[in-house]
Amino acid sequence: MADEIVNKVANSKLINIDLVDFIPKGQRKIINLSDWLFEEIILKELDFRDKIATHDWEQYQNKFVVIQPAEDAIVPSWAYLLLTSQLTGIAQKIIIGTLQDLEDNLLLESLEKTDFSIYKDQQIIIKGCSDIPISNNAYSLLIQKLKPLVKSLMFGEACSNVPLYKQKK
């Protein structure tokens, strides 16, 4: 009789954590500031204010919004603040930057709000590969949250991981 193949990974006490699971669900919307400028480079205050007054702000209801700066334009801070003022109370979250900045911010906020006490005295492996880019800051925050609680921390996959921390006995 042949020896039975045993899946040691499936039978282990390792708990897998995938940071993608902490990313809030919801629609993302981008406001490209270049689209609000004359010839995508010049801010004309009256035109800018007119566009704000006539814009459909309800399309951002409960959305995660990023206001993308204009690449080659010099835009005064008040322009971003005016847009933010219009979105406040409508959008769920507003960030000035890139879509990746928004995703990083949402993930970090989610990690800050999470109670990790359920992982006390557990062996944790943090998933290393993802279809979604995860910032090193998010991984760093996760380690800071978990290390005081867990028996061990690893990074990667169960079959090939990098040990990060092991609690002293």
C-alpha positions in Angstrom: 0.0 0.0 0.0 1.4 3.4 -1.0 2.0 6.1 1.6 -0.8 8.6 1.8 0.1 12.2 0.8 -0.5 14.6 3.6 -1.0 18.3 3.0 1.0 19.7 5.9 0.2 23.3 5.0 -3.6 22.7 5.1 -3.2 20.9 8.4 -1.0 23.5 10.0 -2.1 26.1 12.5 -0.9 29.0 10.3 -3.4 31.8 9.8 -3.1 33.6 6.5 -3.6 37.4 6.3 -4.1 39.0 3.0 -4.0 42.8 3.1 -6.3 43.0 0.1 -9.1 41.8 2.5 -8.7 45.1 4.5 -9.2 47.4 1.5 -12.7 49.0 1.8 -15.2 48.2 -0.9 -16.8 51.0 -2.8 -16.5 53.0 -6.0 -13.5 55.2 -6.7 -13.9 58.5 -8.6 -11.2 60.7 -10.0 -11.4 64.4 -10.5 -8.6 65.4 -12.8 -7.9 69.1 -12.0 -6.5 69.6 -15.5 -10.1 69.2 -16.8 -11.1 72.2 -14.8 -8.4 74.5 -16.1 -8.3 76.7 -19.2 -6.3 74.7 -21.8 -5.5 72.3 -19.0 -2.9 74.6 -17.6 -4.3 77.9 -16.5 -6.7 78.5 -13.6 -9.1 81.3 -14.3 -10.9 81.9 -11.0 -14.3 83.0 -12.4 -14.4 80.1 -14.8 -13.3 77.7 -12.1 -16.0 78.9 -9.7 -18.6 78.7 -12.4 -17.7 75.1 -13.2 -17.9 74.3 -9.5 -21.3 76.0 -9.2 -22.8 74.0 -12.2 -21.0 70.6 -11.6 -23.1 67.5 -10.7 -21.7 66.8 -7.2 -24.3 64.0 -6.5 -22.3 61.6 -8.7 -19.8 61.5 -5.9 -22.3 60.4 -3.2 -20.6 57.9 -0.9 -17.7 57.4 -3.3 -14.0 57.5 -2.6 -12.7 60.5 -4.5 -9.2 61.5 -5.5 -8.5 65.0 -6.8 -5.6 64.6 -9.1 -3.3 67.6 -9.4 -2.7 69.1 -12.9 0.7 67.9 -14.1 2.1 71.1 -15.7 0.0 73.7 -14.0 0.7 75.9 -11.0 -2.5 75.7 -9.0 -3.1 77.6 -5.8 -4.0 75.6 -2.7 -7.4 77.2 -2.4 -8.5 75.5 -5.7 -8.0 72.0 -4.1 -9.7 73.3 -0.9 -12.7 74.6 -2.8 -13.2 71.3 -4.5 -12.8 69.5 -1.2 -15.3 71.8 0.4 -17.9 70.9 -2.3 -17.2 67.2 -1.8 -17.3 67.2 2.0 -20.6 65.7 3.2 -21.1 64.0 -0.2 -18.1 61.8 -0.8 -17.1 59.1 1.7 -13.4 60.0 1.5 -11.4 62.7 -0.4 -7.7 62.7 -1.1 -5.6 65.0 -3.1 -3.0 63.0 -5.1 -3.1 59.9 -7.2 -5.4 56.9 -7.2 -2.6 54.9 -5.5 -2.4 57.5 -2.8 -6.2 57.0 -2.2 -5.8 53.2 -2.0 -2.9 53.5 0.4 -4.8 55.9 2.6 -7.9 53.7 2.7 -5.9 50.6 3.5 -3.9 52.3 6.3 -7.1 53.7 7.8 -8.7 50.3 7.7 -5.7 48.7 9.4 -5.7 51.4 12.1 -9.4 50.7 12.9 -9.0 46.9 13.0 -8.9 45.0 16.3 -6.1 42.4 15.8 -6.6 40.8 19.3 -8.1 37.7 17.6 -4.6 36.8 16.5 -3.2 36.7 20.0 -0.7 33.8 20.4 -1.3 32.7 16.7 1.1 31.8 14.0 0.6 34.3 11.2 1.7 34.4 7.6 1.2 37.6 5.7 0.4 37.0 2.0 3.1 38.4 -0.2 1.7 38.3 -3.7 -1.3 40.2 -4.8 -3.0 41.5 -8.0 -3.4 44.8 -6.2 -0.3 46.9 -5.3 0.1 47.1 -1.6 2.4 49.8 -0.1 5.3 48.9 2.2 3.7 51.3 4.7 0.7 49.0 4.9 2.8 46.0 5.5 4.8 47.9 8.1 1.7 49.0 10.0 0.4 45.4 9.9 3.6 44.2 11.5 3.4 46.9 14.2 -0.1 45.8 15.0 0.6 42.1 15.0 4.0 41.7 16.6 3.0 42.4 20.2 0.2 39.8 19.9 1.4 36.8 17.9 3.6 33.8 18.4 5.2 34.1 15.0 5.1 36.2 11.9 6.0 35.1 8.4 5.8 36.7 5.0 5.1 35.0 1.6 3.3 31.7 1.1 3.1 28.8 3.4 5.3 26.7 1.1 8.0 29.4 0.8 8.0 32.1 3.5 10.4 34.5 5.1 10.3 34.4 8.9 9.9 37.9 10.3 9.4 37.3 14.1 9.2 34.5 16.6 8.1 35.1 20.2 10.7 34.2 22.7 9.8 31.3 25.1 
